Amino acid sequence: MIFQSAPNQNVKKPKILRSPIAVWIAIVCLLFLAFPAVAGSVNTYQVTGPVLALTNDMIAVQKGKDRWELGRDASTKVDGDLKVGSKVTIQYRMVAISVTVKPEKSTKKAK
């Protein structure tokens, strides 16, 4: 004889994401998942001024009394007609191109 249990009508099924606490927990979890992408990115800066000089690998811009020279390559996006005298806003990042570690100074031996 095979016994079948009758479905229990008193068992409540969990109501996932119906309580406000569960919604907040889900939001916080999504924010923590997105945080490493933001934390690992390099800061972006900008400089605005007239173009003083322009080559295929450099743009020189006047900022106040200073001349700023920024490197550029084929991946640099240019919107509009870039030429000397144009007022531009350049978005840039500071990226290390080399790092030299200096040897530690040896401590003098006490006699």
Secondary structure in CASP SS format (residue, H / E / C, confidence):
PFRMAT SS
TARGET T0000
AUTHOR 0000-0000-0000
METHOD secondary structure of the structure
MODEL  1
M C 1.00
I C 1.00
F C 1.00
Q C 1.00
S C 1.00
A C 1.00
P C 1.00
N C 1.00
Q C 1.00
N C 1.00
V C 1.00
K C 1.00
K C 1.00
P C 1.00
K C 1.00
I C 1.00
L C 1.00
R C 1.00
S C 1.00
P H 1.00
I H 1.00
A H 1.00
V H 1.00
W H 1.00
I H 1.00
A H 1.00
I H 1.00
V H 1.00
C H 1.00
L H 1.00
L H 1.00
F H 1.00
L H 1.00
A H 1.00
F H 1.00
P H 1.00
A H 1.00
V H 1.00
A H 1.00
G C 1.00
S C 1.00
V C 1.00
N C 1.00
T C 1.00
Y E 1.00
Q E 1.00
V E 1.00
T E 1.00
G E 1.00
P E 1.00
V E 1.00
L E 1.00
A E 1.00
L E 1.00
T C 1.00
N C 1.00
D C 1.00
M E 1.00
I E 1.00
A E 1.00
V E 1.00
Q E 1.00
K E 1.00
G C 1.00
K C 1.00
D E 1.00
R E 1.00
W E 1.00
E E 1.00
L E 1.00
G E 1.00
R C 1.00
D C 1.00
A C 1.00
S C 1.00
T C 1.00
K C 1.00
V C 1.00
D C 1.00
G C 1.00
D C 1.00
L C 1.00
K C 1.00
V C 1.00
G C 1.00
S C 1.00
K E 1.00
V E 1.00
T E 1.00
I E 1.00
Q E 1.00
Y E 1.00
R C 1.00
M C 1.00
V C 1.00
A C 1.00
I C 1.00
S C 1.00
V C 1.00
T C 1.00
V C 1.00
K C 1.00
P C 1.00
E C 1.00
K C 1.00
S C 1.00
T C 1.00
K C 1.00
K C 1.00
A C 1.00
K C 1.00
END
